[in-house]
């Protein structure tokens, strides 16, 4: 579970989305655990692709974070 809290910020940083740490940077942690657990070990881009694939099922907070960061 703690790995999720590191993956989501890394995804956003790798995509250039977070220039600095913002409130709610872990908004997708629960969604990653729920929908993308199987690809967590495949790298950040795989997790981001998984989140996009499950876009309709994501929490509002996670969807907002992705949208705000051009994903």
C-alpha positions in Angstrom: 0.0 0.0 0.0 2.8 2.5 0.8 4.3 1.9 -2.6 1.1 3.5 -4.1 1.8 6.7 -2.4 5.2 6.9 -4.1 4.0 5.8 -7.6 1.3 8.4 -8.2 3.5 11.4 -7.4 6.2 9.9 -9.6 3.8 9.4 -12.5 2.8 13.1 -12.3 6.4 14.2 -11.9 7.5 12.1 -14.8 4.8 13.6 -17.0 5.9 17.1 -16.0 2.7 17.6 -14.1 4.0 18.5 -10.7 6.5 21.3 -10.6 6.1 21.3 -6.8 4.2 19.1 -4.3 0.6 20.1 -4.3 -2.2 19.2 -1.9 -4.0 16.1 -3.1 -1.0 14.7 -4.9 -2.0 11.3 -3.6 -5.6 11.6 -4.8 -5.2 8.6 -7.1 -3.6 6.3 -4.6 -6.9 4.4 -3.8 -7.7 4.2 -7.5 -4.3 2.8 -8.3 -4.8 0.2 -5.6 -8.3 -0.6 -6.8 -7.9 -0.7 -10.6 -4.2 -0.9 -11.4 -2.6 -3.1 -8.8 -1.6 -5.7 -11.4 0.5 -3.2 -13.3 2.2 -1.4 -10.4 5.4 -3.3 -10.9 5.5 -2.4 -14.6 6.5 1.2 -14.1 4.9 4.6 -13.8 3.8 4.8 -17.5 1.9 1.5 -17.1 0.1 2.8 -14.1 -0.8 6.1 -15.8 -2.1 4.1 -18.9 -4.1 2.0 -16.5 -5.7 5.0 -14.8 -6.6 6.4 -18.2 -8.1 3.1 -19.3 -10.3 3.1 -16.2 -11.1 6.8 -16.4 -14.9 6.4 -16.1 -14.4 4.4 -12.8 -11.9 6.8 -11.1 -12.8 8.9 -8.1 -13.6 12.5 -8.8 -10.5 13.7 -7.1 -8.2 11.4 -9.2 -10.0 12.4 -12.4 -9.6 16.1 -11.5 -5.8 15.6 -10.8 -5.3 13.9 -14.1 -7.3 16.5 -16.0 -5.5 19.4 -14.3 -2.2 17.8 -15.4 -3.1 17.3 -19.0 -3.7 13.5 -18.8 
